[in-house]
Amino acid sequence: MWRPRLPKILSSARKPPRTESGRRFDALLQEALFAHLAHDAETTERALTDAVRIDSDATDAYVALCRFYRGRGEIGRAIRLHQNLLLRSDLKPRERVKVLCELGQDFEAGGFLRRAVASFEEVIAHEPRNVDALRSLVEALINLKEFEQAIPLEKRLAKFEKRDRTREAQLWAHHGEHERDQGRASAARKAAKTALRRDKLCARALVLLGELEVDRGKNKAALAAWAKVPALDASLASEVYPKVEAAYAAIDRARDFEGFLRARIEERPGDQGTILALARYLGSRGDADLARIELKRMLDRSPANLEARLVLGRGLLAAGREQDIVSEYATLLDLLEASILATAQPSAPEGPANAEEFE
C-alpha cells in the first residue's frame, strides 16, 4: 500500500515503532500533514497537540506545532513552546540548535529583532555554516539598519552559497544612505564608493553618489553618476530622471536632457517610463504638441496606460483643448467600465459539468 512520505519536520528520527502508541503517533503526524494541506487548521492543531502528548520526546512534532502557531500569527504561543523546549536537559546538540533557530524566527515574526539577532548568533556560534541562520541574521540586522554588522555576514553567506558580491554591494549602498540620513556625508560617500568597487553596476550606489556630489557642488560628477542608472535599473529611472534634468540645468545644458531621454528611447523603444518623462519635459518646456505626439504614440501601443492618459489630460487642460479633453474623458470612461466588468465576471465553475464526466 502506498504511503505518502512525510516532510522532514513531521518525520520521527526513530525507527518505525512497533508499539500501539508509536503507530498512533505516526498516524497523527500523517493526519496533521493532510489536514494542513487541506487548510484545515483546527484538525492540524488537534492532531499535532495529540501527537506531542503521546510522545513528549518528539522534538520535531513540537517544532511543527510551533511553526503552525507562528504561521497563524500566535507568536507568543510559539515562543513559549520553543523556550520550554530549550529548558529540557535531554535535547541533543543538533535539536537545540534547530529549536534556537526556530525561536529566532518567532522573535523576528513578532518584531523582537534584538532577541532574534541573539538567537541566530547563538545558532551560528554552534554551527558557523548554518546558512538558514546566517540568512535570517543578515535580514534582522538589515531591518535594524546595522549594516556594518550585516555586511561581513552577507559576505560569508555569499561564499557558502557560491554567489557573487552583488548583494554585498547593495548593502553597502543602503549603509551609505543610512549614513547620509544621519548627516555623515563622508562615511556615506565612502560606503557608496565601496559598493561600486564590489559591483560597478550597483545602480542604488550611483544614485547615492550623485546626491553626495551635488551636495559638494559637483554637478558634472553627479550627472555622470545618475546618467548610468536608467540603463542599469529601470525601477529607479522615474526617481533619477528629475535629478538628471536638474543636473543638466545646473551646468547650463538644460536642452540636452531631451537628447538624453531620446537616446534612452532609441535604445529601448518600449520604455514607457522614459517616454512619460520626455512628454512631461516637453510639456514643461512649452512644447505641448510634441508632448502629445509622444503620448499618442505610447497610447497606440498601450491604450490602457492610465498614467499616460493622466499626463495627456493635464496637458490638454493646460492648453484649453476642450474637444480633445471630452474625447479623452470618454476613452477613460470606456477603460474604467471594461475594468469593472472584467472584475465582476463570475469565475468559471470548477470540476465536471455532469456526473458522466467522472466515468
PAKOL-63837 format. One record per residue (C-alpha): residue in three letters; x, y, z. Coordinates in nm, 4 decimals. Example, Ala and Ser with C-alpha at 12.3 -4.5 7.8 and 13.67 -1.06 7.14 Angstrom:
SITE   res         xx         yy         zz
SITE   ala     1.2300    -0.4500     0.7800
SITE   ser     1.3670    -0.1060     0.7140
end
This chain:
SITE   res         xx         yy         zz
SITE   met     0.0000     0.0000     0.0000
SITE   trp     0.1385     0.3380    -0.0974
SITE   arg     0.2006     0.5776     0.1899
SITE   pro     0.3000     0.9430     0.1399
SITE   arg     0.6431     1.0472     0.2573
SITE   leu     0.6148     1.2937     0.5431
SITE   pro     0.8189     1.6151     0.5352
SITE   lys     1.1296     1.6100     0.7495
SITE   ile     0.9706     1.8455     1.0041
SITE   leu     0.6947     1.5889     1.0590
SITE   ser     0.9078     1.2756     1.0496
SITE   ser     1.0370     1.0953     1.3553
SITE   ala     1.4078     1.0265     1.3839
SITE   arg     1.3271     0.6917     1.5474
SITE   lys     1.2992     0.3627     1.3660
SITE   pro     0.9405     0.2691     1.2721
SITE   pro     0.7782     0.1991     1.6082
SITE   arg     0.6081    -0.1295     1.6810
SITE   thr     0.4080    -0.0198     1.9828
SITE   glu     0.0451     0.0883     1.9614
SITE   ser     0.1336     0.4376     2.0883
SITE   gly     0.4074     0.4635     1.8270
SITE   arg     0.1661     0.3711     1.5492
SITE   arg    -0.0844     0.6213     1.6859
SITE   phe     0.1876     0.8888     1.6934
SITE   asp     0.2747     0.8352     1.3258
SITE   ala    -0.0923     0.8308     1.2299
SITE   leu    -0.1436     1.1675     1.3986
SITE   leu     0.1518     1.3192     1.2127
SITE   gln     0.0074     1.1915     0.8871
SITE   glu    -0.3340     1.3310     0.9791
SITE   ala    -0.1745     1.6700     1.0604
SITE   leu     0.0025     1.6750     0.7264
SITE   phe    -0.3105     1.6038     0.5233
SITE   ala    -0.5162     1.8499     0.7294
SITE   his    -0.2542     2.1202     0.6750
SITE   leu    -0.2561     2.0564     0.3001
SITE   ala    -0.6359     2.0853     0.3082
SITE   his    -0.6109     2.4172     0.5022
SITE   asp    -0.7954     2.2579     0.7950
SITE   ala    -0.6320     2.4488     1.0810
SITE   glu    -0.8485     2.3008     1.3567
SITE   thr    -0.7645     1.9404     1.2675
SITE   thr    -0.3960     2.0249     1.2146
SITE   glu    -0.3663     2.1764     1.5612
SITE   arg    -0.5585     1.8952     1.7280
SITE   ala    -0.3527     1.6219     1.5583
SITE   leu    -0.0175     1.7832     1.6430
SITE   thr    -0.1231     1.8524     2.0011
SITE   asp    -0.2318     1.4912     2.0463
SITE   ala     0.0973     1.3722     1.8911
SITE   val     0.3169     1.5608     2.1389
SITE   arg     0.1034     1.4341     2.4256
SITE   ile     0.1690     1.0761     2.3151
SITE   asp     0.5436     1.1292     2.2688
SITE   ser     0.6738     1.4303     2.4593
SITE   asp     1.0289     1.3498     2.3460
SITE   ala     0.9461     1.4067     1.9781
SITE   thr     1.1167     1.7421     1.9205
SITE   asp     1.0171     1.7609     1.5544
SITE   ala     0.6487     1.7346     1.6410
SITE   tyr     0.6851     2.0224     1.8884
SITE   val     0.8664     2.2295     1.6257
SITE   ala     0.5904     2.1552     1.3738
SITE   leu     0.3287     2.2698     1.6241
SITE   cys     0.5261     2.5887     1.6917
SITE   arg     0.5529     2.6573     1.3188
SITE   phe     0.1781     2.6109     1.2940
SITE   tyr     0.1218     2.8700     1.5687
SITE   arg     0.3721     3.1100     1.4106
SITE   gly     0.2041     3.0767     1.0728
SITE   arg    -0.1297     3.1549     1.2337
SITE   gly     0.0095     3.4657     1.3986
SITE   glu     0.0161     3.3237     1.7535
SITE   ile     0.3751     3.4328     1.8053
SITE   gly     0.3667     3.4389     2.1856
SITE   arg     0.2442     3.0821     2.1969
SITE   ala     0.5192     2.9645     1.9616
SITE   ile     0.7843     3.1484     2.1642
SITE   arg     0.6708     2.9932     2.4915
SITE   leu     0.6732     2.6415     2.3460
SITE   his     1.0209     2.6855     2.1976
SITE   gln     1.1548     2.8336     2.5214
SITE   asn     1.0120     2.5394     2.7179
SITE   leu     1.1840     2.3006     2.4773
SITE   leu     1.5179     2.4734     2.5376
SITE   leu     1.4806     2.4141     2.9133
SITE   arg     1.4907     2.0400     2.8597
SITE   ser     1.8162     1.8709     2.9578
SITE   asp     1.7688     1.5784     2.7189
SITE   leu     1.7885     1.7798     2.3960
SITE   lys     2.0649     1.6707     2.1649
SITE   pro     2.3002     1.9478     2.0388
SITE   arg     2.1537     1.9416     1.6867
SITE   glu     1.7996     1.9550     1.8266
SITE   arg     1.8905     2.2510     2.0485
SITE   val     2.0327     2.4379     1.7501
SITE   lys     1.7177     2.3679     1.5485
SITE   val     1.4929     2.4948     1.8273
SITE   leu     1.7104     2.8064     1.8717
SITE   cys     1.6810     2.8816     1.5005
SITE   glu     1.3036     2.8379     1.5158
SITE   leu     1.2863     3.0627     1.8231
SITE   gly     1.4793     3.3298     1.6337
SITE   gln     1.2216     3.3124     1.3565
SITE   asp     0.9460     3.3518     1.6161
SITE   phe     1.1125     3.6647     1.7521
SITE   glu     1.1630     3.8017     1.4017
SITE   ala     0.7987     3.7387     1.3074
SITE   gly     0.6901     3.9157     1.6258
SITE   gly     0.9127     4.2174     1.5622
SITE   phe     1.1508     4.1387     1.8502
SITE   leu     1.4542     4.1905     1.6310
SITE   arg     1.7181     4.2221     1.9047
SITE   arg     1.6097     3.8926     2.0550
SITE   ala     1.6003     3.7364     1.7084
SITE   val     1.9582     3.8505     1.6473
SITE   ala     2.0688     3.6995     1.9787
SITE   ser     1.9073     3.3657     1.8909
SITE   phe     2.0592     3.3483     1.5431
SITE   glu     2.4018     3.4487     1.6779
SITE   glu     2.3846     3.1632     1.9262
SITE   val     2.2961     2.9230     1.6448
SITE   ile     2.5936     3.0392     1.4388
SITE   ala     2.8224     3.0102     1.7402
SITE   his     2.7380     2.6395     1.7447
SITE   glu     2.7113     2.5929     1.3661
SITE   pro     2.9126     2.8593     1.1775
SITE   arg     2.7981     2.7222     0.8407
SITE   asn     2.4261     2.7205     0.9203
SITE   val     2.3038     2.9002     0.6076
SITE   asp     1.9430     2.9432     0.7244
SITE   ala     2.0509     3.1117     1.0475
SITE   leu     2.3044     3.3295     0.8654
SITE   arg     2.0434     3.4426     0.6151
SITE   ser     1.7928     3.5222     0.8904
SITE   leu     2.0570     3.7057     1.0936
SITE   val     2.1524     3.9225     0.7959
SITE   glu     1.7874     4.0148     0.7353
SITE   ala     1.7306     4.1004     1.1021
SITE   leu     2.0397     4.3241     1.1084
SITE   ile     1.9267     4.4960     0.7880
SITE   asn     1.5889     4.5682     0.9457
SITE   leu     1.7743     4.7168     1.2422
SITE   lys     1.9836     4.9231     0.9960
SITE   glu     2.3003     4.7711     1.1409
SITE   phe     2.4645     4.7351     0.8028
SITE   glu     2.8223     4.7251     0.9288
SITE   gln     2.7366     4.4069     1.1205
SITE   ala     2.5292     4.2625     0.8353
SITE   ile     2.7865     4.3124     0.5579
SITE   pro     3.0599     4.0691     0.6746
SITE   leu     2.7918     3.8092     0.7434
SITE   glu     2.6491     3.8598     0.3945
SITE   lys     2.9995     3.8182     0.2539
SITE   arg     3.0315     3.4857     0.4374
SITE   leu     2.6844     3.3786     0.3250
SITE   ala     2.7639     3.4576    -0.0394
SITE   lys     3.0745     3.2418    -0.0119
SITE   phe     2.8758     2.9488     0.1276
SITE   glu     2.6080     2.9875    -0.1404
SITE   lys     2.8661     3.0490    -0.4144
SITE   arg     2.7155     3.3830    -0.5161
SITE   asp     2.8799     3.6993    -0.6463
SITE   arg     2.9095     4.0185    -0.4386
SITE   thr     2.6072     4.1967    -0.5868
SITE   arg     2.4029     4.1799    -0.2671
SITE   glu     2.7005     4.2907    -0.0610
SITE   ala     2.7231     4.5971    -0.2855
SITE   gln     2.3538     4.6666    -0.2272
SITE   leu     2.4094     4.6531     0.1484
SITE   trp     2.6986     4.8988     0.1210
SITE   ala     2.4693     5.1307    -0.0753
SITE   his     2.1952     5.1062     0.1884
SITE   his     2.4589     5.1638     0.4575
SITE   gly     2.5634     5.4773     0.2721
SITE   glu     2.2041     5.6002     0.2556
SITE   his     2.1712     5.5475     0.6291
SITE   glu     2.4950     5.7377     0.6944
SITE   arg     2.3752     6.0195     0.4683
SITE   asp     2.0429     6.0364     0.6547
SITE   gln     2.2371     6.0644     0.9826
SITE   gly     2.4325     6.3606     0.8440
SITE   arg     2.7585     6.1715     0.7963
SITE   ala     2.8345     6.2632     0.4355
SITE   ser     3.1948     6.1469     0.4386
SITE   ala     3.1024     5.7996     0.5655
SITE   ala     2.8154     5.7865     0.3145
SITE   arg     3.0493     5.8678     0.0262
SITE   lys     3.2970     5.6033     0.1408
SITE   ala     3.0181     5.3445     0.1554
SITE   ala     2.8938     5.4358    -0.1935
SITE   lys     3.2456     5.4032    -0.3351
SITE   thr     3.2896     5.0674    -0.1618
SITE   ala     2.9603     4.9472    -0.3099
SITE   leu     3.0809     5.0373    -0.6584
SITE   arg     3.4090     4.8560    -0.6020
SITE   arg     3.2091     4.5453    -0.5144
SITE   asp     2.9778     4.5952    -0.8126
SITE   lys     3.0402     4.8769    -1.0591
SITE   leu     2.6837     4.8318    -1.1874
SITE   cys     2.5182     4.8973    -0.8497
SITE   ala     2.2514     5.1490    -0.9501
SITE   arg     2.1496     5.2372    -0.5940
SITE   ala     2.5089     5.3332    -0.5118
SITE   leu     2.5243     5.5554    -0.8222
SITE   val     2.2055     5.7352    -0.7152
SITE   leu     2.3546     5.7983    -0.3717
SITE   leu     2.6907     5.9065    -0.5107
SITE   gly     2.5199     6.1577    -0.7396
SITE   glu     2.3302     6.3082    -0.4478
SITE   leu     2.6506     6.3413    -0.2475
SITE   glu     2.8305     6.5046    -0.5426
SITE   val     2.5539     6.7642    -0.5739
SITE   asp     2.5939     6.8471    -0.2045
SITE   arg     2.9612     6.9145    -0.2794
SITE   gly     2.8677     7.1387    -0.5735
SITE   lys     2.9997     6.8888    -0.8293
SITE   asn     2.7054     6.8778    -1.0687
SITE   lys     2.9009     6.7264    -1.3596
SITE   ala     3.0130     6.4361    -1.1438
SITE   ala     2.6560     6.3913    -1.0207
SITE   leu     2.5267     6.3886    -1.3784
SITE   ala     2.7875     6.1296    -1.4791
SITE   ala     2.6684     5.9007    -1.1978
SITE   trp     2.2950     5.9489    -1.2497
SITE   ala     2.3076     5.9144    -1.6278
SITE   lys     2.4125     5.5484    -1.5903
SITE   val     2.1231     5.4496    -1.3665
SITE   pro     1.8246     5.4057    -1.6055
SITE   ala     2.0104     5.1523    -1.8183
SITE   leu     2.1124     4.9557    -1.5084
SITE   asp     1.7859     4.9530    -1.3148
SITE   ala     1.4625     5.0588    -1.4854
SITE   ser     1.2819     5.0628    -1.1485
SITE   leu     1.4974     5.3602    -1.0419
SITE   ala     1.4502     5.5546    -1.3672
SITE   ser     1.1489     5.7575    -1.2524
SITE   glu     1.3405     5.8544    -0.9362
SITE   val     1.6547     5.9589    -1.1186
SITE   tyr     1.5128     6.1435    -1.4243
SITE   pro     1.4242     6.4628    -1.2296
SITE   lys     1.7751     6.4566    -1.0822
SITE   val     1.9320     6.4233    -1.4293
SITE   glu     1.7178     6.7109    -1.5569
SITE   ala     1.8202     6.9307    -1.2632
SITE   ala     2.1875     6.8433    -1.3154
SITE   tyr     2.1722     6.9401    -1.6834
SITE   ala     2.0095     7.2695    -1.5839
SITE   ala     2.2764     7.3313    -1.3188
SITE   ile     2.5552     7.3113    -1.5803
SITE   asp     2.3620     7.5282    -1.8311
SITE   arg     2.2756     7.2397    -2.0620
SITE   ala     1.9021     7.2135    -1.9927
SITE   arg     1.8157     7.1328    -2.3563
SITE   asp     2.0470     6.8294    -2.3515
SITE   phe     1.8037     6.6493    -2.1244
SITE   glu     1.5756     6.5883    -2.4223
SITE   gly     1.8616     6.4270    -2.6145
SITE   phe     1.9425     6.2100    -2.3145
SITE   leu     1.5838     6.0828    -2.2985
SITE   arg     1.5544     6.0280    -2.6740
SITE   ala     1.8783     5.8285    -2.6750
SITE   arg     1.7345     5.6113    -2.3998
SITE   ile     1.4138     5.5604    -2.6020
SITE   glu     1.6156     5.4687    -2.9088
SITE   glu     1.7915     5.2005    -2.7053
SITE   arg     1.4632     5.0760    -2.5580
SITE   pro     1.1699     5.1834    -2.7785
SITE   gly     0.9114     5.0338    -2.5451
SITE   asp     1.0366     5.2070    -2.2296
SITE   gln     0.7138     5.3732    -2.1191
SITE   gly     0.8669     5.5396    -1.8142
SITE   thr     1.1180     5.7254    -2.0328
SITE   ile     0.8501     5.8263    -2.2844
SITE   leu     0.6432     5.9685    -1.9986
SITE   ala     0.9477     6.1582    -1.8696
SITE   leu     1.0047     6.3006    -2.2178
SITE   ala     0.6395     6.4031    -2.2506
SITE   arg     0.6466     6.5768    -1.9133
SITE   tyr     0.9682     6.7550    -2.0043
SITE   leu     0.8328     6.8713    -2.3399
SITE   gly     0.5127     6.9928    -2.1745
SITE   ser     0.7010     7.1856    -1.9057
SITE   arg     0.9126     7.3449    -2.1783
SITE   gly     0.6020     7.4658    -2.3596
SITE   asp     0.6113     7.2138    -2.6454
SITE   ala     0.2638     7.0771    -2.5744
SITE   asp     0.2087     6.9482    -2.9273
SITE   leu     0.5338     6.7470    -2.9228
SITE   ala     0.4392     6.6082    -2.5818
SITE   arg     0.1003     6.4956    -2.7142
SITE   ile     0.2654     6.3266    -3.0133
SITE   glu     0.4871     6.1201    -2.7828
SITE   leu     0.1949     6.0283    -2.5587
SITE   lys    -0.0291     5.9341    -2.8509
SITE   arg     0.2400     5.7012    -2.9869
SITE   met     0.2659     5.5415    -2.6481
SITE   leu    -0.1120     5.5054    -2.6106
SITE   asp    -0.1381     5.3489    -2.9544
SITE   arg     0.0754     5.0652    -2.8149
SITE   ser    -0.0674     5.0662    -2.4605
SITE   pro    -0.4145     5.2246    -2.4626
SITE   ala    -0.4853     5.1281    -2.1006
SITE   asn    -0.1842     5.3158    -1.9564
SITE   leu    -0.3669     5.5409    -1.7096
SITE   glu    -0.0564     5.7389    -1.6127
SITE   ala    -0.0013     5.8365    -1.9760
SITE   arg    -0.3656     5.9374    -2.0056
SITE   leu    -0.3312     6.1455    -1.6898
SITE   val    -0.0310     6.3341    -1.8326
SITE   leu    -0.2120     6.3797    -2.1642
SITE   gly    -0.5290     6.5011    -1.9935
SITE   arg    -0.3434     6.7588    -1.7843
SITE   gly    -0.1658     6.8819    -2.0938
SITE   leu    -0.4947     6.9221    -2.2771
SITE   leu    -0.6440     7.1081    -1.9821
SITE   ala    -0.3477     7.3462    -1.9723
SITE   ala    -0.3833     7.4084    -2.3471
SITE   gly    -0.7614     7.4616    -2.3268
SITE   arg    -0.8307     7.1871    -2.5817
SITE   glu    -1.1892     7.1244    -2.4723
SITE   gln    -1.2948     6.8968    -2.7586
SITE   asp    -0.9897     6.6761    -2.7141
SITE   ile    -1.0487     6.6699    -2.3389
SITE   val    -1.4020     6.5373    -2.3906
SITE   ser    -1.2711     6.2672    -2.6263
SITE   glu    -1.0036     6.1578    -2.3777
SITE   tyr    -1.2553     6.1579    -2.0943
SITE   ala    -1.4874     5.9309    -2.2955
SITE   thr    -1.1981     5.6936    -2.3631
SITE   leu    -1.1113     5.6901    -1.9940
SITE   leu    -1.4714     5.6037    -1.9039
SITE   asp    -1.4648     5.3145    -2.1517
SITE   leu    -1.1456     5.1815    -1.9949
SITE   leu    -1.2882     5.2065    -1.6440
SITE   glu    -1.6099     5.0340    -1.7494
SITE   ala    -1.4165     4.7492    -1.9125
SITE   ser    -1.2048     4.7123    -1.5993
SITE   ile    -1.5115     4.6974    -1.3741
SITE   leu    -1.6851     4.4430    -1.5953
SITE   ala    -1.3746     4.2242    -1.6063
SITE   thr    -1.3513     4.2312    -1.2264
SITE   ala    -1.7199     4.1487    -1.1867
SITE   gln    -1.7122     3.8464    -1.4208
SITE   pro    -1.8032     3.5288    -1.2257
SITE   ser    -1.5339     3.2652    -1.2272
SITE   ala    -1.5968     2.9520    -1.4282
SITE   pro    -1.7278     2.6594    -1.2223
SITE   glu    -1.4648     2.4051    -1.1317
SITE   gly    -1.4982     2.0330    -1.1891
SITE   pro    -1.7065     1.8316    -1.4340
SITE   ala    -2.0353     1.9658    -1.5655
SITE   asn    -2.2217     1.6411    -1.5019
SITE   ala    -2.1779     1.3031    -1.3404
SITE   glu    -2.0951     1.1321    -1.6689
SITE   glu    -1.7600     1.3110    -1.6784
SITE   phe    -1.6470     1.1224    -1.3685
SITE   glu    -1.6732     0.7970    -1.5595
end
